[in-house]
Amino acid sequence: MAQGSDSNDTSYKSPSPGSRPSSSDDAKKVMRREKNRIAAQKSRMRQTQKADSLHLESENLEKENAALRKEVKQLTEEAKYLSSVLSSHEPLCTGLAPQTSSDHLYPPHHSSYHQHITVPHYQH
């Protein structure tokens, strides 16, 4: 084989017919590649920042979810407690009539009126 005609050498490419490579074309190509490299770096950086942000948001939502589940559990226990307090109180109230001079203003006290009672927040 003659020198310079190595078929594996890809560093030299013959110009396509009808065009000549010029130094301004090479400079444009280098500038375009550099801009593309910088744009790719920025894109990867934005992608990494977005992934980090989503990870933090996920952690925060998991913490909030755990806190809400704990609150639901506490409120469920409180509802059970208040229900038992009401159940134990109802037998004491049935059959009792108001004994004040305001008998004409208030209807007799029956268990159906318990739904309007406001009970302070109890913790046990």
All heavy atoms as an XYZ file, in Angstrom:
979
protein
N       0.834     -1.177      0.000
C       0.000      0.000      0.000
C       0.867      1.225      0.000
O       1.904      1.274      0.637
C      -0.885      0.028      1.231
C      -2.118     -0.781      1.111
S      -3.227     -0.238      2.401
C      -4.649     -1.025      1.845
N       0.365      2.214     -0.648
C       1.117      3.448     -0.742
C       0.929      4.234      0.524
O      -0.076      4.140      1.195
C       0.660      4.254     -1.947
N       1.896      5.047      0.813
C       1.853      5.848      2.015
C       0.730      6.868      1.917
O       0.544      7.495      0.884
C       3.196      6.548      2.187
C       3.342      7.180      3.525
C       4.728      7.823      3.649
O       5.391      8.103      2.661
N       5.144      8.041      4.874
N      -0.094      7.004      3.031
C      -1.177      7.986      3.050
C      -2.463      7.451      2.474
O      -3.426      8.181      2.345
N      -2.514      6.209      2.063
C      -3.751      5.669      1.520
C      -4.327      4.574      2.409
O      -4.949      3.649      1.936
C      -3.504      5.139      0.102
O      -2.617      4.038      0.181
N      -4.092      4.662      3.712
C      -4.607      3.684      4.670
C      -6.123      3.764      4.704
O      -6.707      4.821      4.892
C      -4.013      3.974      6.053
C      -4.357      2.884      7.059
O      -4.979      1.883      6.670
O      -4.000      3.057      8.235
N      -6.794      2.629      4.505
C      -8.256      2.627      4.435
C      -8.901      2.840      5.801
O     -10.075      3.175      5.891
C      -8.750      1.320      3.827
O      -8.349      0.241      4.653
N      -8.153      2.646      6.889
C      -8.689      2.857      8.241
C      -8.524      4.293      8.720
O      -9.003      4.649      9.778
C      -8.016      1.913      9.245
C      -8.393      0.467      8.992
O      -9.470      0.197      8.478
N      -7.485     -0.439      9.344
N      -7.854      5.116      7.996
C      -7.620      6.498      8.400
C      -8.867      7.322      8.100
O      -9.206      7.532      6.954
C      -6.406      7.062      7.665
C      -6.044      8.459      8.135
O      -6.567      8.893      9.178
O      -5.239      9.108      7.458
N      -9.552      7.790      9.171
C     -10.785      8.567      8.989
C     -10.574     10.045      9.241
O     -11.513     10.816      9.229
C     -11.879      8.049      9.949
O     -11.385      8.158     11.283
C     -12.269      6.629      9.618
N      -9.327     10.442      9.481
C      -9.081     11.850      9.774
C      -9.183     12.716      8.521
O      -9.477     13.900      8.608
C      -7.714     12.034     10.432
O      -6.705     11.604      9.545
N      -8.967     12.157      7.376
C      -9.057     12.943      6.149
C     -10.272     12.499      5.365
O     -10.481     11.315      5.131
C      -7.801     12.769      5.277
C      -7.934     13.466      3.950
C      -7.789     14.838      3.862
C      -8.223     12.754      2.792
C      -7.928     15.488      2.644
C      -8.370     13.397      1.582
C      -8.222     14.773      1.516
O      -8.369     15.399      0.320
N     -11.055     13.456      4.965
C     -12.215     13.167      4.124
C     -12.109     14.040      2.892
O     -11.879     15.232      2.991
C     -13.516     13.460      4.863
C     -13.688     12.569      6.075
C     -15.057     12.655      6.632
C     -15.097     11.760      7.854
N     -16.369     11.376      8.234
N     -12.290     13.427      1.798
C     -12.201     14.202      0.564
C     -13.431     15.098      0.463
O     -14.521     14.716      0.871
C     -12.103     13.270     -0.650
O     -13.260     12.473     -0.721
N     -13.243     16.281     -0.061
C     -14.381     17.199     -0.180
C     -15.412     16.656     -1.153
O     -15.081     15.962     -2.105
C     -13.755     18.486     -0.692
C     -12.451     18.087     -1.282
C     -12.033     16.830     -0.591
N     -16.656     16.943     -0.858
C     -17.706     16.499     -1.765
C     -17.612     17.313     -3.041
O     -17.117     18.442     -3.045
C     -19.075     16.667     -1.118
O     -19.271     17.999     -0.742
N     -18.050     16.747     -4.129
C     -17.913     17.456     -5.414
C     -18.657     18.792     -5.397
O     -19.757     18.902     -4.889
C     -18.549     16.508     -6.419
C     -18.777     15.216     -5.709
C     -18.664     15.470     -4.251
N     -18.038     19.798     -5.894
C     -18.658     21.105     -6.025
C     -18.510     21.993     -4.808
O     -18.973     23.115     -4.803
N     -17.874     21.520     -3.737
C     -17.685     22.381     -2.559
C     -16.258     22.238     -2.065
O     -15.653     21.192     -2.167
C     -18.667     22.005     -1.457
O     -18.339     20.738     -0.949
N     -15.752     23.313     -1.526
C     -14.416     23.306     -0.965
C     -14.484     23.703      0.493
O     -15.116     24.713      0.806
C     -13.528     24.318     -1.690
C     -13.049     23.834     -3.008
C     -11.886     24.664     -3.453
N     -12.312     25.406     -4.647
C     -11.912     26.611     -4.967
N     -11.075     27.263     -4.217
N     -12.339     27.184     -6.049
N     -13.881     22.925      1.376
C     -13.882     23.345      2.775
C     -13.011     24.586      2.934
O     -11.949     24.693      2.344
C     -13.294     22.152      3.516
C     -12.535     21.380      2.501
C     -13.175     21.686      1.172
N     -13.511     25.504      3.716
C     -12.729     26.702      3.970
C     -12.511     26.827      5.470
O     -13.169     26.167      6.261
C     -13.454     27.937      3.437
O     -14.631     28.160      4.185
N     -11.603     27.675      5.837
C     -11.312     27.845      7.258
C     -12.503     28.463      7.990
O     -12.727     28.191      9.159
C     -10.061     28.702      7.445
O     -10.277     29.992      6.906
N     -13.332     29.274      7.308
C     -14.510     29.851      7.963
C     -15.556     28.771      8.228
O     -16.246     28.797      9.244
C     -15.105     30.986      7.129
O     -15.656     30.489      5.929
N     -15.669     27.784      7.316
C     -16.583     26.661      7.541
C     -16.127     25.851      8.749
O     -16.941     25.430      9.567
C     -16.663     25.752      6.317
C     -17.433     26.380      5.153
O     -18.188     27.337      5.403
O     -17.270     25.896      4.013
N     -14.830     25.617      8.853
C     -14.286     24.880      9.989
C     -14.519     25.642     11.292
O     -14.885     25.048     12.311
C     -12.787     24.638      9.806
C     -12.486     23.601      8.717
O     -13.418     22.847      8.363
O     -11.336     23.569      8.243
N     -14.338     26.935     11.270
C     -14.547     27.753     12.475
C     -16.020     27.717     12.894
O     -16.335     27.621     14.077
C     -14.104     29.196     12.226
N     -16.921     27.784     11.900
C     -18.350     27.714     12.204
C     -18.697     26.364     12.831
O     -19.480     26.275     13.765
C     -19.185     27.928     10.938
C     -19.199     29.345     10.455
C     -20.025     29.464      9.183
C     -19.977     30.871      8.616
N     -20.757     30.964      7.370
N     -18.089     25.305     12.289
C     -18.346     23.964     12.805
C     -17.852     23.851     14.251
O     -18.535     23.302     15.114
C     -17.639     22.936     11.922
C     -18.080     21.524     12.158
C     -17.350     20.531     11.267
C     -17.885     20.580      9.851
N     -17.312     19.519      8.995
N     -16.681     24.389     14.524
C     -16.125     24.353     15.882
C     -17.015     25.157     16.833
O     -17.318     24.705     17.947
C     -14.676     24.893     15.897
C     -14.183     25.141     17.308
C     -13.753     23.934     15.158
N     -17.449     26.323     16.406
C     -18.327     27.158     17.249
C     -19.653     26.460     17.504
O     -20.172     26.471     18.627
C     -18.573     28.515     16.580
C     -17.365     29.424     16.569
S     -16.809     29.829     18.226
C     -18.125     30.890     18.747
N     -20.206     25.837     16.460
C     -21.478     25.128     16.609
C     -21.324     23.967     17.599
O     -22.171     23.751     18.461
C     -21.966     24.631     15.252
C     -23.370     24.042     15.308
C     -23.912     23.674     13.947
N     -23.124     22.603     13.333
C     -22.457     22.707     12.193
N     -22.471     23.827     11.500
N     -21.768     21.683     11.710
N     -20.237     23.240     17.503
C     -19.991     22.127     18.423
C     -19.822     22.623     19.859
O     -20.312     22.003     20.801
C     -18.752     21.344     17.993
C     -19.005     20.479     16.788
C     -17.776     19.695     16.419
N     -18.037     18.845     15.260
C     -17.098     18.230     14.565
N     -15.829     18.366     14.907
N     -17.419     17.478     13.546
N     -19.129     23.733     20.019
C     -18.917     24.299     21.358
C     -20.248     24.754     21.968
O     -20.536     24.483     23.136
C     -17.928     25.472     21.290
C     -17.641     26.126     22.626
C     -16.920     25.212     23.622
O     -16.375     24.165     23.216
O     -16.903     25.551     24.815
N     -21.062     25.419     21.171
C     -22.379     25.853     21.656
C     -23.237     24.643     22.030
O     -23.926     24.647     23.049
C     -23.111     26.674     20.593
C     -22.654     28.096     20.474
C     -23.515     28.827     19.458
C     -23.156     30.281     19.350
N     -24.029     30.995     18.400
N     -23.161     23.614     21.194
C     -23.931     22.403     21.460
C     -23.450     21.727     22.749
O     -24.256     21.250     23.548
C     -23.821     21.446     20.278
C     -24.754     20.262     20.417
O     -25.782     20.360     21.066
N     -24.392     19.153     19.819
N     -22.139     21.703     22.959
C     -21.573     21.111     24.171
C     -22.058     21.854     25.413
O     -22.483     21.258     26.397
C     -20.038     21.132     24.101
C     -19.349     20.452     25.270
C     -17.836     20.587     25.199
N     -17.407     21.964     25.365
C     -17.323     22.590     26.546
N     -17.644     21.963     27.645
N     -16.917     23.840     26.612
N     -22.037     23.176     25.346
C     -22.491     24.000     26.482
C     -23.987     23.807     26.715
O     -24.436     23.662     27.853
C     -22.140     25.490     26.243
C     -20.621     25.682     26.289
C     -22.835     26.377     27.261
C     -20.150     27.043     25.829
N     -24.767     23.769     25.646
C     -26.212     23.556     25.770
C     -26.503     22.186     26.390
O     -27.401     22.051     27.233
C     -26.886     23.679     24.405
N     -25.736     21.179     26.004
C     -25.928     19.835     26.566
C     -25.585     19.822     28.050
O     -26.295     19.203     28.856
C     -25.070     18.824     25.813
N     -24.517     20.521     28.439
C     -24.151     20.629     29.861
C     -25.275     21.286     30.655
O     -25.656     20.805     31.726
C     -22.878     21.461     30.031
C     -21.602     20.704     29.872
C     -20.399     21.606     30.122
O     -20.436     22.815     29.875
N     -19.317     21.014     30.601
N     -25.788     22.389     30.138
C     -26.873     23.100     30.820
C     -28.106     22.218     30.933
O     -28.767     22.192     31.966
C     -27.225     24.390     30.082
C     -26.202     25.489     30.237
C     -26.650     26.743     29.498
C     -25.650     27.862     29.620
N     -26.092     29.069     28.896
N     -28.406     21.489     29.874
C     -29.568     20.601     29.888
C     -29.407     19.513     30.943
O     -30.350     19.227     31.700
C     -29.754     19.971     28.505
O     -30.807     19.040     28.525
N     -28.214     18.917     31.011
C     -27.973     17.885     32.029
C     -28.061     18.473     33.428
O     -28.595     17.850     34.350
C     -26.614     17.222     31.802
C     -26.603     16.269     30.620
C     -25.317     15.480     30.551
N     -24.144     16.303     30.273
C     -23.698     16.588     29.053
N     -24.310     16.097     27.993
N     -22.627     17.344     28.909
N     -27.565     19.688     33.612
C     -27.618     20.342     34.918
C     -29.074     20.607     35.324
O     -29.471     20.344     36.467
C     -26.829     21.654     34.903
C     -26.700     22.301     36.264
S     -25.773     23.849     36.248
C     -24.191     23.261     35.704
N     -29.874     21.107     34.388
C     -31.299     21.357     34.682
C     -32.013     20.054     35.019
O     -32.836     19.995     35.927
C     -31.975     22.031     33.489
C     -31.702     23.513     33.382
C     -32.622     24.185     32.375
N     -32.536     23.588     31.041
C     -31.706     23.991     30.075
N     -30.898     25.004     30.283
N     -31.699     23.392     28.895
N     -31.688     19.004     34.286
C     -32.309     17.700     34.533
C     -31.944     17.193     35.934
O     -32.792     16.683     36.657
C     -31.838     16.715     33.465
C     -32.541     15.380     33.511
C     -32.125     14.474     32.364
O     -31.202     14.778     31.618
N     -32.792     13.346     32.232
N     -30.688     17.356     36.325
C     -30.245     16.938     37.659
C     -30.943     17.761     38.735
O     -31.409     17.213     39.745
C     -28.719     17.099     37.792
O     -28.093     16.293     36.786
C     -28.222     16.681     39.158
N     -31.038     19.080     38.524
C     -31.714     19.938     39.502
C     -33.190     19.579     39.629
O     -33.740     19.553     40.721
C     -31.567     21.407     39.104
C     -30.167     21.942     39.314
C     -29.987     23.351     38.748
O     -30.781     23.814     37.942
N     -28.922     24.023     39.178
N     -33.820     19.275     38.515
C     -35.235     18.884     38.550
C     -35.407     17.574     39.303
O     -36.329     17.425     40.112
C     -35.793     18.760     37.134
C     -37.280     18.489     37.104
C     -37.846     18.565     35.711
C     -39.358     18.373     35.749
N     -39.976     18.531     34.461
N     -34.524     16.618     39.074
C     -34.586     15.339     39.782
C     -34.390     15.552     41.284
O     -35.104     14.962     42.102
C     -33.543     14.375     39.237
N     -33.438     16.412     41.656
C     -33.211     16.724     43.077
C     -34.438     17.369     43.692
O     -34.845     17.026     44.805
C     -31.998     17.653     43.238
C     -30.683     16.965     42.906
O     -30.663     15.714     42.824
O     -29.683     17.685     42.721
N     -35.036     18.299     42.966
C     -36.229     18.991     43.448
C     -37.385     18.018     43.646
O     -38.089     18.061     44.659
C     -36.622     20.086     42.451
O     -37.837     20.672     42.801
N     -37.576     17.118     42.682
C     -38.643     16.120     42.800
C     -38.390     15.174     43.972
O     -39.323     14.775     44.674
C     -38.774     15.327     41.501
C     -39.390     16.072     40.328
C     -39.300     15.232     39.052
C     -40.836     16.435     40.613
N     -37.132     14.838     44.214
C     -36.791     13.966     45.333
C     -37.127     14.652     46.658
O     -37.724     14.029     47.543
C     -35.304     13.599     45.279
C     -34.864     12.689     46.369
N     -35.218     11.368     46.415
C     -34.115     12.922     47.464
C     -34.697     10.815     47.493
N     -34.023     11.739     48.150
N     -36.772     15.926     46.795
C     -37.096     16.671     48.018
C     -38.606     16.795     48.200
O     -39.124     16.618     49.306
C     -36.466     18.069     47.978
C     -34.954     18.125     48.158
C     -34.447     19.557     47.967
C     -34.563     17.601     49.529
N     -39.313     17.081     47.114
C     -40.771     17.196     47.191
C     -41.385     15.865     47.612
O     -42.303     15.829     48.442
C     -41.341     17.637     45.838
C     -42.839     17.849     45.867
C     -43.408     18.290     44.527
O     -42.644     18.408     43.546
O     -44.628     18.506     44.464
N     -40.857     14.777     47.080
C     -41.348     13.447     47.438
C     -41.143     13.176     48.925
O     -42.046     12.682     49.612
C     -40.626     12.390     46.602
O     -40.950     11.098     47.043
N     -39.962     13.511     49.431
C     -39.688     13.312     50.861
C     -40.632     14.145     51.719
O     -41.163     13.668     52.723
C     -38.240     13.667     51.181
C     -37.237     12.645     50.683
C     -35.807     13.030     50.979
O     -35.535     14.213     51.310
O     -34.932     12.156     50.871
N     -40.851     15.394     51.328
C     -41.747     16.264     52.091
C     -43.180     15.744     52.072
O     -43.879     15.776     53.098
C     -41.693     17.699     51.560
C     -40.386     18.389     51.876
O     -39.702     18.040     52.830
N     -40.015     19.365     51.080
N     -43.633     15.261     50.927
C     -44.986     14.719     50.832
C     -45.134     13.446     51.666
O     -46.183     13.218     52.280
C     -45.361     14.451     49.374
C     -45.602     15.700     48.524
C     -45.766     15.325     47.057
C     -46.816     16.478     49.014
N     -44.086     12.637     51.714
C     -44.129     11.430     52.542
C     -44.230     11.800     54.019
O     -44.984     11.177     54.773
C     -42.900     10.560     52.290
C     -42.956      9.824     50.967
C     -41.702      9.010     50.670
O     -40.837      8.888     51.559
O     -41.599      8.489     49.551
N     -43.481     12.829     54.441
C     -43.562     13.287     55.837
C     -44.955     13.829     56.145
O     -45.530     13.538     57.190
C     -42.515     14.373     56.106
C     -41.099     13.853     56.170
C     -40.112     14.992     56.375
C     -38.684     14.511     56.310
N     -37.726     15.619     56.407
N     -45.492     14.626     55.227
C     -46.823     15.193     55.420
C     -47.869     14.076     55.478
O     -48.784     14.118     56.311
C     -47.150     16.162     54.280
C     -48.488     16.853     54.428
C     -48.807     17.788     53.275
O     -47.961     17.987     52.382
O     -49.927     18.331     53.268
N     -47.728     13.090     54.610
C     -48.656     11.968     54.587
C     -48.615     11.214     55.918
O     -49.658     10.857     56.473
C     -48.305     11.026     53.430
C     -49.352      9.976     53.177
O     -50.460     10.034     53.687
N     -48.996      8.994     52.377
N     -47.420     10.983     56.449
C     -47.281     10.288     57.734
C     -47.942     11.101     58.852
O     -48.637     10.541     59.709
C     -45.808     10.045     58.046
N     -47.737     12.425     58.836
C     -48.343     13.284     59.858
C     -49.868     13.253     59.756
O     -50.573     13.203     60.774
C     -47.823     14.716     59.718
N     -50.387     13.274     58.540
C     -51.841     13.235     58.349
C     -52.417     11.892     58.788
O     -53.488     11.838     59.397
C     -52.201     13.531     56.896
C     -51.986     14.975     56.449
C     -52.166     15.101     54.940
C     -52.918     15.922     57.180
N     -51.711     10.809     58.501
C     -52.170      9.487     58.944
C     -52.200      9.416     60.472
O     -53.129      8.850     61.055
C     -51.284      8.376     58.380
C     -51.482      8.153     56.901
C     -50.595      7.001     56.390
N     -50.656      6.892     54.965
C     -51.571      6.205     54.302
N     -52.522      5.586     54.963
N     -51.553      6.151     52.987
N     -51.187      9.995     61.108
C     -51.146     10.023     62.570
C     -52.329     10.836     63.113
O     -52.982     10.431     64.083
C     -49.819     10.637     63.037
C     -49.630     10.657     64.523
C     -48.266     11.217     64.890
C     -48.088     11.284     66.383
N     -46.785     11.843     66.771
N     -52.616     11.967     62.478
C     -53.740     12.799     62.907
C     -55.066     12.061     62.727
O     -55.941     12.128     63.597
C     -53.750     14.112     62.125
C     -54.834     15.070     62.575
C     -54.837     16.383     61.806
O     -54.011     16.557     60.898
O     -55.688     17.233     62.124
N     -55.218     11.359     61.608
C     -56.449     10.587     61.378
C     -56.609      9.534     62.469
O     -57.705      9.338     63.006
C     -56.427      9.928     59.970
C     -57.489      8.851     59.849
C     -56.626     10.984     58.892
N     -55.515      8.875     62.822
C     -55.567      7.851     63.878
C     -55.991      8.475     65.212
O     -56.847      7.935     65.912
C     -54.208      7.167     64.007
C     -54.182      6.038     65.010
C     -52.824      5.376     65.061
C     -52.819      4.269     66.111
N     -51.513      3.637     66.229
N     -55.406      9.623     65.545
C     -55.755     10.298     66.795
C     -57.222     10.741     66.794
O     -57.928     10.576     67.789
C     -54.852     11.514     67.032
C     -53.428     11.147     67.372
C     -52.507     12.357     67.426
O     -52.826     13.415     66.886
N     -51.352     12.203     68.043
N     -57.676     11.280     65.687
C     -59.059     11.738     65.603
C     -60.037     10.567     65.652
O     -61.122     10.679     66.245
C     -59.271     12.573     64.348
C     -58.587     13.944     64.346
C     -58.708     14.609     62.983
C     -59.155     14.838     65.430
N     -59.659      9.449     65.064
C     -60.502      8.251     65.119
C     -60.616      7.765     66.563
O     -61.711      7.424     67.029
C     -59.923      7.140     64.220
O     -59.857      7.626     62.881
C     -60.776      5.889     64.265
N     -59.490      7.756     67.268
C     -59.511      7.354     68.682
C     -60.354      8.327     69.503
O     -61.119      7.911     70.379
C     -58.087      7.281     69.234
C     -57.284      6.118     68.686
C     -55.832      6.135     69.129
O     -55.460      6.979     69.971
O     -55.060      5.294     68.627
N     -60.221      9.610     69.219
C     -61.014     10.615     69.941
C     -62.499     10.430     69.655
O     -63.336     10.534     70.560
C     -60.575     12.029     69.550
C     -61.312     13.106     70.314
C     -60.872     14.510     69.924
O     -59.993     14.655     69.068
O     -61.435     15.460     70.493
N     -62.854     10.141     68.411
C     -64.257      9.924     68.048
C     -64.812      8.710     68.798
O     -65.949      8.747     69.298
C     -64.399      9.738     66.541
N     -64.014      7.636     68.888
C     -64.449      6.462     69.641
C     -64.661      6.812     71.107
O     -65.650      6.400     71.726
C     -63.414      5.332     69.513
C     -63.392      4.653     68.174
C     -62.319      3.570     68.141
C     -62.186      2.955     66.772
N     -61.091      1.970     66.706
N     -63.726      7.562     71.676
C     -63.826      7.963     73.079
C     -65.080      8.808     73.309
O     -65.852      8.555     74.238
C     -62.575      8.731     73.490
C     -62.692      9.368     74.851
C     -62.640      8.599     76.007
C     -62.881     10.744     74.978
C     -62.759      9.183     77.257
C     -63.006     11.329     76.221
C     -62.945     10.549     77.359
O     -63.072     11.120     78.591
N     -65.290      9.794     72.460
C     -66.456     10.666     72.617
C     -67.757      9.892     72.420
O     -68.756     10.156     73.103
C     -66.372     11.848     71.646
C     -65.257     12.850     71.944
C     -65.174     13.898     70.838
C     -65.456     13.514     73.287
N     -67.737      8.941     71.519
C     -68.915      8.109     71.314
C     -69.227      7.297     72.568
O     -70.388      7.165     72.965
C     -68.677      7.184     70.120
O     -69.795      6.381     69.891
N     -68.172      6.764     73.200
C     -68.401      6.001     74.437
C     -68.870      6.915     75.563
O     -69.724      6.523     76.367
C     -67.140      5.242     74.842
O     -66.139      6.127     75.279
N     -68.349      8.134     75.639
C     -68.810      9.092     76.651
C     -70.288      9.395     76.431
O     -71.085      9.407     77.379
C     -67.971     10.396     76.609
C     -68.618     11.502     77.426
C     -66.559     10.135     77.091
N     -70.657      9.603     75.193
C     -72.048      9.892     74.864
C     -72.939      8.697     75.188
O     -74.018      8.855     75.763
C     -72.176     10.266     73.384
C     -73.564     10.634     72.889
C     -74.114     11.838     73.655
C     -73.528     10.920     71.414
N     -72.474      7.507     74.844
C     -73.266      6.305     75.131
C     -73.477      6.123     76.627
O     -74.556      5.725     77.059
C     -72.563      5.068     74.570
O     -72.533      5.123     73.183
N     -72.459      6.422     77.406
C     -72.624      6.271     78.852
C     -73.457      7.410     79.444
O     -74.053      7.267     80.501
C     -71.261      6.191     79.539
O     -70.565      7.401     79.374
N     -73.532      8.525     78.762
C     -74.285      9.681     79.255
C     -75.766      9.596     78.890
O     -76.618     10.051     79.656
C     -73.683     10.962     78.671
C     -74.427     12.201     79.047
N     -74.392     12.736     80.307
C     -75.233     13.004     78.306
C     -75.155     13.828     80.331
N     -75.671     14.008     79.129
N     -76.079      9.003     77.767
C     -77.466      8.938     77.294
C     -78.433      8.320     78.314
O     -79.502      8.886     78.551
C     -77.547      8.179     75.964
C     -77.212      9.034     74.779
C     -77.308      8.274     73.469
O     -77.101      7.042     73.458
O     -77.579      8.934     72.452
N     -78.109      7.208     78.940
C     -79.063      6.640     79.901
C     -79.358      7.584     81.066
O     -80.440      7.535     81.645
C     -78.360      5.375     80.414
C     -77.349      5.037     79.381
C     -76.952      6.338     78.743
N     -78.437      8.444     81.384
C     -78.653      9.384     82.481
C     -79.603     10.508     82.079
O     -80.269     11.091     82.929
C     -77.315      9.994     82.930
C     -76.247      8.999     83.392
C     -74.948      9.756     83.685
C     -76.702      8.230     84.615
N     -79.667     10.811     80.803
C     -80.465     11.952     80.346
C     -81.867     11.561     79.900
O     -82.762     12.393     79.927
C     -79.773     12.646     79.177
S     -78.327     13.548     79.661
N     -82.092     10.372     79.461
C     -83.415      9.999     78.960
C     -84.420     10.032     80.103
O     -84.153      9.586     81.212
C     -83.404      8.595     78.319
O     -82.929      7.661     79.255
C     -82.571      8.592     77.066
N     -85.558     10.574     79.822
C     -86.621     10.646     80.812
C     -86.534     11.855     81.718
O     -87.472     12.139     82.450
N     -85.455     12.566     81.702
C     -85.350     13.769     82.529
C     -85.983     14.939     81.789
O     -85.787     15.113     80.608
C     -83.883     14.115     82.823
C     -83.105     13.183     83.734
C     -81.686     13.703     83.905
C     -83.770     13.076     85.102
N     -86.728     15.728     82.514
C     -87.317     16.923     81.919
C     -86.674     18.128     82.571
O     -86.288     18.085     83.731
C     -88.824     16.933     82.137
N     -86.553     19.232     81.860
C     -85.971     20.440     82.460
C     -86.793     20.868     83.679
O     -88.010     20.820     83.670
C     -86.052     21.479     81.355
C     -86.263     20.713     80.091
C     -86.914     19.431     80.464
N     -86.123     21.281     84.735
C     -86.797     21.653     85.970
C     -86.634     23.139     86.266
O     -86.670     23.550     87.405
C     -86.246     20.821     87.130
C     -86.480     19.337     86.931
C     -85.848     18.518     88.043
O     -85.206     19.053     88.926
N     -86.045     17.215     87.999
N     -86.457     23.910     85.228
C     -86.293     25.349     85.425
C     -87.554     26.071     85.000
O     -88.476     25.486     84.451
C     -85.102     25.876     84.579
O     -85.405     25.683     83.214
C     -83.813     25.163     84.927
N     -87.592     27.366     85.240
C     -88.757     28.156     84.852
C     -88.803     28.379     83.344
O     -89.751     28.977     82.842
C     -88.723     29.508     85.577
O     -87.560     30.211     85.198
N     -87.827     27.917     82.637
C     -87.797     28.091     81.178
C     -88.367     26.883     80.461
O     -88.025     26.636     79.314
C     -86.363     28.365     80.725
O     -85.549     27.252     81.048
N     -89.270     26.132     81.135
C     -89.864     24.948     80.515
C     -90.555     25.278     79.200
O     -90.553     24.471     78.283
C     -90.888     24.291     81.452
C     -90.208     23.502     82.553
O     -88.985     23.267     82.439
O     -90.901     23.124     83.519
N     -91.121     26.449     79.101
C     -91.841     26.791     77.893
C     -90.914     27.206     76.746
O     -91.317     27.242     75.605
C     -92.860     27.910     78.191
C     -92.193     29.163     78.680
N     -91.727     29.298     79.964
C     -91.920     30.326     78.048
C     -91.187     30.501     80.115
N     -91.306     31.145     78.956
N     -89.644     27.513     77.024
C     -88.702     27.916     75.982
C     -87.962     26.731     75.363
O     -87.591     26.769     74.195
C     -87.665     28.899     76.544
C     -88.194     30.257     76.986
C     -87.066     31.070     77.599
C     -88.785     30.990     75.797
N     -87.731     25.681     76.143
C     -86.918     24.569     75.673
C     -87.737     23.289     75.653
O     -88.468     23.007     76.583
C     -85.702     24.364     76.592
C     -84.824     25.586     76.656
C     -84.868     26.432     77.753
C     -83.961     25.899     75.610
C     -84.075     27.557     77.826
C     -83.163     27.024     75.673
C     -83.224     27.847     76.782
O     -82.439     28.953     76.834
N     -87.617     22.490     74.599
C     -88.327     21.208     74.555
C     -87.712     20.234     75.558
O     -86.588     20.442     76.021
C     -88.103     20.735     73.125
C     -86.888     21.426     72.660
C     -86.834     22.731     73.404
N     -88.424     19.176     75.904
C     -87.884     18.181     76.826
C     -86.577     17.611     76.284
O     -86.369     17.500     75.079
C     -88.964     17.109     76.887
C     -90.188     17.749     76.363
C     -89.775     18.856     75.473
N     -85.704     17.219     77.194
C     -84.375     16.729     76.851
C     -84.451     15.244     76.523
O     -84.732     14.431     77.384
C     -83.438     16.991     78.051
C     -82.011     16.692     77.768
N     -81.265     17.438     76.912
C     -81.190     15.728     78.237
C     -80.038     16.965     76.867
N     -79.969     15.913     77.665
N     -84.248     14.899     75.241
C     -84.257     13.508     74.803
C     -82.944     13.188     74.125
O     -82.193     14.086     73.740
C     -85.411     13.242     73.817
C     -86.771     13.388     74.462
N     -87.247     12.486     75.370
C     -87.723     14.332     74.323
C     -88.458     12.869     75.773
N     -88.763     13.993     75.138
N     -82.682     11.901     73.933
C     -81.419     11.474     73.338
C     -81.245     11.991     71.909
O     -80.142     12.113     71.428
C     -81.302      9.952     73.370
O     -82.336      9.375     72.605
N     -82.340     12.281     71.202
C     -82.218     12.776     69.831
C     -81.586     14.162     69.778
O     -81.135     14.601     68.742
C     -83.583     12.798     69.146
O     -84.432     13.713     69.807
N     -81.564     14.863     70.909
C     -80.967     16.200     70.925
C     -79.461     16.159     71.144
O     -78.800     17.165     71.060
C     -81.614     17.065     72.014
C     -83.017     17.464     71.629
C     -84.090     16.711     72.054
C     -83.241     18.556     70.807
C     -85.377     17.052     71.689
C     -84.522     18.901     70.437
C     -85.589     18.144     70.884
O     -86.849     18.470     70.514
N     -78.898     14.984     71.386
C     -77.460     14.880     71.613
C     -76.646     15.250     70.386
O     -75.497     15.622     70.508
C     -77.077     13.467     72.075
C     -77.401     13.221     73.512
N     -76.655     13.736     74.526
C     -78.403     12.522     74.084
C     -77.175     13.367     75.679
N     -78.241     12.624     75.435
N     -77.227     15.165     69.228
C     -76.483     15.507     68.038
C     -76.147     16.989     67.979
O     -75.292     17.407     67.224
C     -77.236     15.078     66.788
C     -78.621     15.702     66.664
C     -79.352     15.160     65.476
O     -78.779     15.088     64.407
N     -80.599     14.756     65.654
N     -76.771     17.812     68.798
C     -76.517     19.249     68.803
C     -75.597     19.667     69.935
O     -75.293     20.840     70.071
C     -77.839     20.023     68.913
C     -78.784     19.707     67.790
N     -78.542     20.100     66.508
C     -79.943     19.015     67.759
C     -79.522     19.677     65.724
N     -80.391     19.009     66.468
N     -75.188     18.720     70.757
C     -74.327     19.037     71.893
C     -72.913     19.270     71.382
O     -72.395     18.505     70.584
C     -74.323     17.889     72.919
C     -75.703     17.760     73.554
C     -73.262     18.110     73.982
C     -75.807     16.593     74.503
N     -72.306     20.313     71.868
C     -70.904     20.536     71.555
C     -70.100     20.106     72.765
O     -70.347     20.553     73.883
C     -70.610     22.016     71.230
O     -71.026     22.808     72.325
C     -71.341     22.428     69.966
N     -69.158     19.210     72.527
C     -68.349     18.660     73.608
C     -66.942     19.199     73.443
O     -66.397     19.177     72.348
C     -68.338     17.113     73.533
C     -67.495     16.511     74.632
C     -69.758     16.593     73.585
N     -66.357     19.677     74.533
C     -64.974     20.170     74.424
C     -64.021     19.061     74.010
O     -64.306     17.883     74.189
C     -64.653     20.697     75.829
C     -65.676     20.095     76.715
C     -66.867     19.753     75.881
N     -62.898     19.438     73.484
C     -61.891     18.499     72.990
C     -61.281     17.746     74.171
O     -60.690     18.331     75.061
C     -60.786     19.293     72.238
C     -59.766     18.423     71.623
N     -60.023     17.657     70.531
C     -58.473     18.202     71.950
C     -58.945     17.001     70.193
N     -57.991     17.309     71.059
N     -61.463     16.420     74.164
C     -60.929     15.576     75.230
C     -59.708     14.828     74.723
O     -59.677     14.379     73.601
C     -61.966     14.536     75.678
C     -63.142     15.138     76.409
C     -64.350     15.330     75.781
C     -63.012     15.510     77.747
C     -65.415     15.874     76.451
C     -64.088     16.046     78.426
C     -65.286     16.233     77.770
O     -66.339     16.761     78.440
N     -58.730     14.716     75.576
C     -57.576     13.867     75.262
C     -57.409     12.884     76.392
O     -57.553     13.231     77.548
C     -56.310     14.690     75.109
C     -56.341     15.556     73.875
C     -54.992     16.203     73.623
O     -54.084     16.071     74.430
N     -54.886     16.906     72.522
N     -57.132     11.688     76.047
C     -56.936     10.659     77.067
C     -55.579     10.051     76.957
O     -54.841     10.219     76.075
C     -58.023      9.590     76.981
C     -58.184      9.007     75.599
N     -58.926      9.625     74.640
C     -57.685      7.903     75.041
C     -58.906      8.901     73.540
N     -58.139      7.853     73.759
